Amino acid sequence: MGIKSSSASLGRPTKGGAAAYAVAALILGQCVALGANNALLGSLAACADLILALVLLQSSRPGREFWWALRPVLVPMIAAAAWTSLPEIMLAADIAPATVALQARPVTGLYPTELAKFIGVIACLLIGALTASRPGLTRRTVEILVAGGAMWLLASFVMYELDPLHVWGLSKGLRADRFSATLLNPNAAGCIMAVLAALATASLLVRLRGTEANGWSPAAMMRIVGQAILICLVLGAIILTRSRFDIAVALAAIGLLMGTGLLRGGRPTLLFGVLFILTVLFGGGLLVAIGSPIALKLLQLGPDAVVRAEAIRFYFTLSLQSPWFGFGLGSFRELNTAHLSPDNVADLWNFGAAHCAPIQAALEGGWPFAILLMIAVIGGAMRVAGSLRSAAFDPFDQAIMLGVAIILACSSVDIALNVPAVAALAAVLAGMALGTISRFRSGAVPPPPPDRAHEGRR
């Protein structure tokens, strides 16, 4: 039996509003707290992730379909956590190979904190899936996240105007001239904003469909215009980060969602087309008005790509020195410093990450660890792709999937997933995609009435 569209369920009132606020607060709280990108904040964030996951599990008590939908992602991630724990377990059991594995590590004592962060990501996957398993809660969570994200950006703009060189009193270092919201890394902040742009676009599309079905009113027009302005605001924030890749993926996601909405909406309405043109023109105007630094960065794209490719090649070669268990989770900075030489110090001295998630995973946890994580990503993608063949998902579902794709794409060329707030956002969105599938397959969502399928009522 095919999977039914979730539009009707997303438009229906639902219980569990507190859960939606809790999930949004969990993500935005980590964004506010420097992305939770240090040992203390990362540990606190992981504890919050785990607590919320346990609370939602207790209140939801999911059935077999839920766990079956998560299986392609959850099982490899748990196996990856077990694999990276093996050296510590062998050391505790006084097994000789543990000494060899641990001798390769440039720093010790990071295992408990880093394992807690990884378990926190697994907890976020469960949080997202449990949220989506309740009819109507996905839309509420996304809309709260978009509204909260808008307030986060506005507050960040004020902070940036007052002190562009620091975030919460901490120096941004070499990136002091770039907007990074409440994170210290502009590229990671831009990645979060690109996801926010996709979610805001989905909210705009659903509001348009609902207004077309129910008729126009001044209040509806105000909400739609406000949503379009929000998208432009997010685009402007991304431009201020000067992250070339984040700008590209944000514009691609908005264009894809808008284009899909036009193709699936039956007849393109005049207002829809006008809003699309205005959004593009406003984003282009911002790019022209404040984009001269972006133009300079675009000129550096070739040399930067060469440096990045050489860095990835160097870290790949380094990962082969300890291929089974890596150099320890969280050890990249010390590892990088220990392997600087006159040949590479000019390019790599300030690298805080490998700028390629699979390579960094192999460096820190070994290639089996990296392969297990890649199996989790591929398994989740295949699960979602199999469902897409039998159903047309609504804009919220599409934006959630695009959000995961944005973060994975950014992580292939930058540090995105190394920041706990970004990893938590990716895991929650991935869980939502898989949880939606489990809800459809369990029959929890009745087929929507034909004339209300894309209404998107609040």
C-alpha positions as CSV (number, residue, x, y, z in Angstrom):
1,M,0.0,0.0,0.0
2,G,1.4,3.4,-0.9
3,I,2.2,6.0,1.6
4,K,-0.3,8.8,1.9
5,S,0.5,12.5,1.9
6,S,1.0,14.0,5.4
7,S,-0.5,17.4,4.5
8,A,-3.8,16.7,6.2
9,S,-2.2,15.4,9.4
10,L,0.1,18.4,9.5
11,G,-2.8,20.7,9.2
12,R,-4.8,19.1,12.0
13,P,-4.6,20.3,15.7
14,T,-2.7,17.8,17.8
15,K,-1.8,17.2,21.4
16,G,1.8,17.4,22.5
17,G,2.4,21.1,21.8
18,A,4.9,21.2,24.7
19,A,7.0,18.6,22.9
20,A,7.2,20.8,19.9
21,Y,8.4,23.7,22.0
22,A,10.9,21.4,23.8
23,V,12.4,20.1,20.5
24,A,12.7,23.6,19.1
25,A,14.2,24.9,22.4
26,L,16.7,22.0,22.4
27,I,18.1,23.0,18.9
28,L,18.0,26.8,19.3
29,G,19.4,26.6,22.8
30,Q,22.5,24.8,21.5
31,C,22.7,27.4,18.7
32,V,22.6,30.2,21.3
33,A,25.2,28.5,23.4
34,L,28.1,28.8,20.9
35,G,26.8,25.7,19.0
36,A,27.6,23.7,22.2
37,N,31.1,23.5,20.6
38,N,33.3,22.8,23.6
39,A,33.6,20.0,26.1
40,L,31.4,21.5,28.8
41,L,28.6,22.8,26.6
42,G,28.7,19.7,24.4
43,S,28.3,17.4,27.5
44,L,25.4,19.5,28.8
45,A,23.7,19.5,25.4
46,A,24.1,15.7,25.2
47,C,22.5,15.3,28.6
48,A,19.6,17.5,27.5
49,D,19.3,15.4,24.3
50,L,19.1,12.2,26.3
51,I,16.6,13.5,28.8
52,L,14.2,14.7,26.2
53,A,14.5,11.5,24.2
54,L,13.7,9.5,27.4
55,V,10.7,11.7,28.2
56,L,9.3,11.3,24.7
57,L,9.9,7.6,24.6
58,Q,8.0,7.2,27.9
59,S,5.1,9.3,26.7
60,S,4.9,7.9,23.2
61,R,5.6,4.2,23.7
62,P,6.2,3.6,20.0
63,G,5.4,0.3,18.3
64,R,7.2,-2.1,16.0
65,E,6.7,0.1,12.8
66,F,8.6,2.9,14.5
67,W,11.7,0.9,15.3
68,W,11.6,-0.8,12.0
69,A,11.7,2.5,10.2
70,L,14.7,3.6,12.3
71,R,16.5,0.3,11.9
72,P,18.7,1.3,8.9
73,V,20.1,4.3,10.7
74,L,19.9,3.4,14.4
75,V,21.6,0.0,14.2
76,P,24.8,1.2,12.3
77,M,25.0,4.2,14.7
78,I,24.8,2.0,17.8
79,A,27.4,-0.3,16.2
80,A,29.7,2.7,15.5
81,A,29.4,3.8,19.1
82,A,30.3,0.2,20.3
83,W,33.2,0.1,17.9
84,T,34.8,3.3,19.1
85,S,34.4,2.1,22.7
86,L,36.3,-1.2,22.1
87,P,39.8,0.1,22.9
88,E,38.5,1.5,26.3
89,I,36.7,-1.8,27.0
90,M,39.8,-3.8,26.1
91,L,41.9,-1.6,28.3
92,A,39.6,-2.2,31.2
93,A,39.8,-5.9,30.6
94,D,43.6,-5.7,30.2
95,I,43.5,-7.1,26.7
96,A,46.9,-6.4,24.9
97,P,45.6,-4.9,21.6
98,A,44.1,-2.0,23.6
99,T,47.6,-0.7,24.4
100,V,48.5,-0.6,20.7
101,A,45.3,1.3,19.8
102,L,45.6,3.8,22.7
103,Q,49.3,4.5,22.1
104,A,48.4,6.1,18.7
105,R,46.2,8.7,20.4
106,P,47.8,12.1,20.9
107,V,45.6,13.0,23.8
108,T,43.8,10.8,26.4
109,G,40.8,11.5,28.6
110,L,38.4,12.6,25.8
111,Y,36.5,9.4,25.5
112,P,33.7,10.0,28.1
113,T,32.9,13.4,26.8
114,E,33.0,12.5,23.1
115,L,31.0,9.3,23.5
116,A,28.4,11.4,25.4
117,K,28.2,13.8,22.4
118,F,27.8,10.8,20.0
119,I,25.0,9.3,22.2
120,G,23.4,12.7,22.2
121,V,23.2,12.6,18.4
122,I,21.5,9.2,18.6
123,A,19.1,10.6,21.1
124,C,18.3,13.5,18.7
125,L,17.5,10.9,16.0
126,L,15.0,9.4,18.4
127,I,13.6,12.8,19.3
128,G,12.9,13.7,15.7
129,A,11.3,10.3,14.9
130,L,9.1,10.4,18.0
131,T,8.0,14.0,17.1
132,A,7.0,12.9,13.6
133,S,5.2,9.8,14.9
134,R,2.5,12.0,16.3
135,P,0.1,13.4,13.7
136,G,0.3,17.2,13.4
137,L,3.4,17.6,15.6
138,T,5.9,17.9,12.7
139,R,4.4,21.1,11.3
140,R,4.0,22.6,14.8
141,T,7.7,21.8,15.6
142,V,8.9,23.2,12.3
143,E,6.9,26.4,12.6
144,I,8.1,27.0,16.1
145,L,11.7,26.3,15.0
146,V,11.3,28.8,12.1
147,A,9.8,31.5,14.4
148,G,12.4,30.9,17.1
149,G,15.1,30.9,14.4
150,A,13.9,34.3,13.2
151,M,14.2,35.7,16.8
152,W,17.6,34.1,17.1
153,L,18.8,35.9,13.9
154,L,17.4,39.2,15.0
155,A,19.0,39.0,18.4
156,S,22.3,38.0,16.7
157,F,22.1,41.0,14.3
158,V,21.9,43.3,17.4
159,M,24.8,41.5,19.1
160,Y,26.8,41.8,15.8
161,E,26.2,45.5,15.5
162,L,27.2,46.1,19.2
163,D,30.4,43.9,19.0
164,P,31.2,42.3,15.6
165,L,34.5,40.9,16.9
166,H,33.2,38.7,19.7
167,V,30.3,36.3,20.6
168,W,29.4,36.2,24.3
169,G,32.7,37.9,25.0
170,L,34.7,35.3,23.1
171,S,36.9,36.3,20.2
172,K,36.0,35.0,16.7
173,G,39.7,35.0,15.8
174,L,40.5,35.1,12.1
175,R,36.8,35.2,11.3
176,A,36.1,38.4,13.2
177,D,34.9,40.2,10.1
178,R,32.2,37.7,9.3
179,F,28.7,37.3,10.8
180,S,28.4,34.0,12.7
181,A,25.2,34.7,14.8
182,T,25.9,33.1,18.2
183,L,28.4,30.6,16.9
184,L,32.1,31.2,16.5
185,N,32.3,29.7,13.0
186,P,30.5,31.5,10.2
187,N,30.4,28.5,8.0
188,A,28.6,26.3,10.6
189,A,26.2,29.2,11.3
190,G,25.5,29.6,7.6
191,C,24.7,25.9,7.3
192,I,22.0,26.2,10.1
193,M,20.6,29.3,8.4
194,A,20.4,27.5,5.0
195,V,18.3,24.8,6.7
196,L,16.2,27.5,8.3
197,A,15.7,29.1,4.9
198,A,14.4,25.7,3.5
199,L,12.0,25.3,6.5
200,A,10.7,28.9,6.1
201,T,10.1,28.3,2.4
202,A,8.0,25.2,3.2
203,S,6.0,27.2,5.7
204,L,5.3,29.8,3.0
205,L,4.2,27.2,0.5
206,V,1.8,25.6,3.0
207,R,0.3,29.0,3.9
208,L,-0.2,29.8,0.2
209,R,-2.0,26.5,-0.4
210,G,-4.2,27.0,2.6
211,T,-5.1,30.5,1.6
212,E,-5.9,29.5,-2.0
213,A,-8.2,26.8,-0.6
214,N,-9.9,28.9,2.0
215,G,-9.9,32.3,0.3
216,W,-7.9,35.5,0.7
217,S,-8.0,37.8,3.7
218,P,-5.9,40.7,5.0
219,A,-4.6,38.5,7.9
220,A,-3.6,35.7,5.5
221,M,-1.9,38.2,3.2
222,M,0.1,39.6,6.2
223,R,1.2,36.2,7.2
224,I,2.4,35.3,3.7
225,V,4.2,38.6,3.2
226,G,5.8,38.2,6.6
227,Q,7.0,34.7,5.7
228,A,8.5,35.9,2.4
229,I,10.3,38.7,4.3
230,L,11.7,36.1,6.8
231,I,13.1,34.1,3.9
232,C,14.9,37.2,2.6
233,L,16.1,38.0,6.1
234,V,17.7,34.5,6.4
235,L,19.3,34.9,2.9
236,G,20.8,38.2,4.0
237,A,22.2,36.6,7.2
238,I,23.8,33.8,5.1
239,I,25.3,36.4,2.8
240,L,26.8,38.2,5.8
241,T,28.6,34.9,6.8
242,R,30.4,35.1,3.4
243,S,30.1,31.3,3.1
244,R,30.0,30.5,-0.6
245,F,28.7,27.0,-0.2
246,D,26.0,27.9,2.3
247,I,24.7,30.6,0.0
248,A,24.6,28.2,-2.9
249,V,22.8,25.4,-1.1
250,A,20.3,27.8,0.5
251,L,19.3,29.3,-2.9
252,A,19.2,25.8,-4.4
253,A,16.9,24.5,-1.7
254,I,14.5,27.5,-2.0
255,G,14.5,27.2,-5.8
256,L,13.8,23.5,-5.6
257,L,10.9,23.9,-3.1
258,M,9.4,26.8,-5.0
259,G,9.7,25.0,-8.3
260,T,8.2,21.8,-6.9
261,G,5.4,23.8,-5.5
262,L,4.6,25.4,-8.8
263,L,4.7,22.0,-10.6
264,R,2.5,20.2,-8.1
265,G,0.2,23.0,-7.4
266,G,-2.0,22.4,-10.4
267,R,-2.1,25.9,-11.9
268,P,0.5,28.4,-10.8
269,T,-1.2,31.4,-9.3
270,L,-0.2,34.9,-10.1
271,L,0.5,35.7,-6.4
272,F,2.7,32.6,-6.2
273,G,4.8,33.7,-9.2
274,V,5.0,37.3,-7.9
275,L,6.2,36.1,-4.5
276,F,8.8,33.9,-6.1
277,I,10.1,36.7,-8.3
278,L,10.2,39.2,-5.3
279,T,12.1,36.7,-3.2
280,V,14.7,36.1,-5.9
281,L,15.0,39.8,-6.6
282,F,15.3,40.7,-2.9
283,G,17.9,38.0,-2.4
284,G,19.8,39.2,-5.4
285,G,19.6,42.8,-4.3
286,L,21.1,41.9,-0.9
287,L,23.8,40.0,-2.7
288,V,24.7,43.1,-4.8
289,A,24.4,45.5,-1.9
290,I,26.5,43.7,0.6
291,G,28.1,41.0,-1.5
292,S,31.4,42.6,-2.5
293,P,33.3,40.5,0.1
294,I,31.5,37.5,-1.4
295,A,32.8,38.5,-4.8
296,L,36.3,38.6,-3.4
297,K,35.8,35.1,-1.9
298,L,34.5,33.8,-5.2
299,L,37.8,34.9,-6.8
300,Q,39.6,32.8,-4.2
301,L,37.6,29.7,-4.9
302,G,40.2,28.1,-7.1
303,P,43.2,28.5,-4.7
304,D,41.0,27.6,-1.7
305,A,39.8,24.4,-3.4
306,V,43.4,23.3,-4.0
307,V,44.3,23.9,-0.4
308,R,41.2,22.0,0.7
309,A,41.9,19.1,-1.6
310,E,45.5,18.8,-0.4
311,A,44.3,18.9,3.2
312,I,41.8,16.1,2.6
313,R,44.5,14.0,0.9
314,F,46.9,14.7,3.8
315,Y,44.3,13.7,6.4
316,F,43.3,10.6,4.4
317,T,47.0,9.5,4.4
318,L,47.2,10.2,8.1
319,S,44.1,8.1,8.8
320,L,45.9,5.0,7.4
321,Q,48.4,5.2,10.2
322,S,45.7,4.0,12.6
323,P,43.0,2.6,10.4
324,W,41.2,0.4,12.8
325,F,40.4,2.6,15.8
326,G,41.7,6.0,14.7
327,F,43.3,8.5,17.0
328,G,40.4,8.9,19.4
329,L,37.2,10.9,19.2
330,G,37.8,14.6,19.6
331,S,41.5,14.4,19.0
332,F,41.7,16.3,15.7
333,R,43.3,19.5,17.0
334,E,46.1,17.8,18.9
335,L,46.6,15.4,16.0
336,N,46.8,18.2,13.5
337,T,49.3,20.2,15.6
338,A,51.5,17.1,16.1
339,H,51.8,16.5,12.3
340,L,52.4,20.1,11.2
341,S,55.6,20.4,9.1
342,P,57.4,23.2,7.2
343,D,55.6,21.9,4.1
344,N,52.0,22.2,5.4
345,V,52.1,24.6,8.3
346,A,51.1,27.6,6.2
347,D,47.9,25.9,5.1
348,L,46.9,23.7,8.0
349,W,48.0,25.5,11.2
350,N,44.5,26.9,11.8
351,F,42.5,23.8,10.8
352,G,40.1,22.8,13.6
353,A,38.6,20.0,11.5
354,A,39.3,17.9,8.4
355,H,36.6,19.8,6.5
356,C,35.3,16.4,5.3
357,A,33.1,14.4,7.6
358,P,34.0,10.9,6.4
359,I,37.7,11.6,6.6
360,Q,37.4,13.1,10.1
361,A,35.4,10.1,11.3
362,A,38.1,7.8,10.0
363,L,40.8,9.9,11.6
364,E,39.2,9.9,15.0
365,G,37.3,6.6,15.2
366,G,38.9,4.4,12.5
367,W,37.7,3.4,9.1
368,P,35.2,0.8,10.5
369,F,33.6,3.6,12.5
370,A,33.4,5.9,9.4
371,I,32.0,3.1,7.2
372,L,29.3,2.3,9.8
373,L,28.3,6.0,9.8
374,M,28.2,6.0,6.0
375,I,26.0,2.9,6.1
376,A,23.6,4.7,8.4
377,V,23.4,7.7,6.0
378,I,22.9,5.5,3.0
379,G,20.4,3.3,4.8
380,G,18.3,6.3,5.8
381,A,18.5,7.8,2.3
382,M,17.4,4.5,0.7
383,R,14.5,4.2,3.2
384,V,13.3,7.7,2.4
385,A,13.9,7.2,-1.4
386,G,11.8,4.0,-1.3
387,S,8.9,6.0,0.2
388,L,9.2,8.9,-2.3
389,R,8.6,6.5,-5.1
390,S,5.1,5.7,-3.8
391,A,4.0,9.0,-2.4
392,A,4.2,12.8,-2.9
393,F,5.4,14.3,0.3
394,D,4.2,17.8,1.3
395,P,6.4,20.9,1.5
396,F,7.3,20.3,5.2
397,D,8.4,16.7,4.4
398,Q,10.5,17.9,1.5
399,A,12.1,20.7,3.5
400,I,13.0,18.4,6.3
401,M,14.7,16.0,3.8
402,L,16.4,18.9,2.1
403,G,17.6,20.1,5.5
404,V,19.4,16.8,6.1
405,A,20.9,17.0,2.6
406,I,22.1,20.5,3.1
407,I,23.9,19.6,6.3
408,L,25.5,16.5,4.8
409,A,26.6,18.5,1.7
410,C,28.1,21.2,3.9
411,S,29.9,18.5,6.0
412,S,31.5,17.1,2.9
413,V,33.5,20.4,2.4
414,D,33.4,22.0,5.8
415,I,33.1,21.5,9.5
416,A,29.3,21.5,9.9
417,L,28.8,18.1,11.6
418,N,31.7,18.8,14.0
419,V,29.5,21.4,15.7
420,P,27.1,19.6,18.1
421,A,24.3,22.1,17.4
422,V,24.5,21.2,13.7
423,A,24.7,17.5,14.4
424,A,21.7,17.7,16.6
425,L,19.7,19.6,14.0
426,A,20.7,17.0,11.3
427,A,19.7,14.1,13.6
428,V,16.4,15.6,14.6
429,L,15.5,16.3,10.9
430,A,16.6,12.8,9.9
431,G,14.5,11.3,12.7
432,M,11.5,13.3,11.5
433,A,11.8,12.0,8.0
434,L,12.0,8.4,9.2
435,G,9.3,8.9,11.9
436,T,6.9,10.2,9.2
437,I,7.5,7.0,7.2
438,S,6.8,4.8,10.3
439,R,3.6,6.8,11.0
440,F,2.3,6.3,7.5
441,R,3.2,2.7,7.3
442,S,1.5,2.0,10.7
443,G,-1.7,3.4,9.3
444,A,-1.8,6.2,11.9
445,V,-2.7,8.8,9.3
446,P,-6.0,8.4,7.4
447,P,-6.1,9.5,3.8
448,P,-7.0,13.2,3.5
449,P,-10.2,14.3,1.8
450,P,-9.6,15.0,-1.9
451,D,-10.4,18.7,-1.6
452,R,-8.3,19.2,1.5
453,A,-5.2,17.4,0.6
454,H,-3.0,20.4,0.3
455,E,-5.0,22.9,2.4
456,G,-2.4,23.3,5.1
457,R,-4.8,24.7,7.7
458,R,-3.4,25.7,11.1
